[in-house]
């Protein structure tokens, strides 16, 4: 075997053995309610509480996904 070819083959072998780990992509969708209730039917405190709960749900979901889906 040609001695110049050996380093090329070694490099090729090392590159081809490299594992590429793809991180999964995910999306979180939070449905903010059901029925016919609108924010116009609520007082400001109720609206703020609902929005805070939705935001907390998104943040916890994002953390869960970033942790690989583990608790």
N, C-alpha and C positions, 0 to 999 in steps of 0.2 A: 504494500500500500504506500502511496506517496506520502512522505512525512509532512508536506505542506497541507495536506488534506485533513490530517488528524485534528489540528486545533479548530478548523472550521466545523468538523463533525461534532467535536465536544461542545462548541458554542451552540450549535443547532440543537443538540440533545438537551442542554441546560435550558435553552429558551422554550423548547417544546414541552418540557416538564413543569414549567412554571404554572401554578394554579392561579386562575383568575376567579376571584369570588365576587360575583355581582350581588349588590345589595338589592333586595326586592323593592319595588316601588309600590306605594299604597296611597289610597285616598280615604279620607274620612268625611262622611256626609252626616250632618246632624239635622234631623227633621225637627223644626221648632214647634211643632204642635199639630193638632188635627181639629177638624170642626170648623165652625164659622166665627170663632173669636178673633178679634183684631186688636191691635194695640190701641186703637181709638176707644175700645170698650174697657180698657184697664187704666188704673191710675199709674202715675210715674213710678212709684215704688214697685209695683207688680212688673212693669216693663223692665226696669233695671234688674230685678231679681231673675227674671227669665233669661235676659241677655247674659247675666253673670253665670247662670247655670249652663247655658250653651257654651260659653267661652271656656269654662272649667272642663266641660266634657271634651271639647276639642283639644285642650292642653293635655289632659290625661291620656287621650287617645294617641296623640302625637308622641308622648313619652313612651307609651306602651309599644308603639311601632318602632321607635328609635331603639328600644331595648330588645329588638328582635321578636317582639310579640310575647316576651316573658314578663311575668309579674315582677 
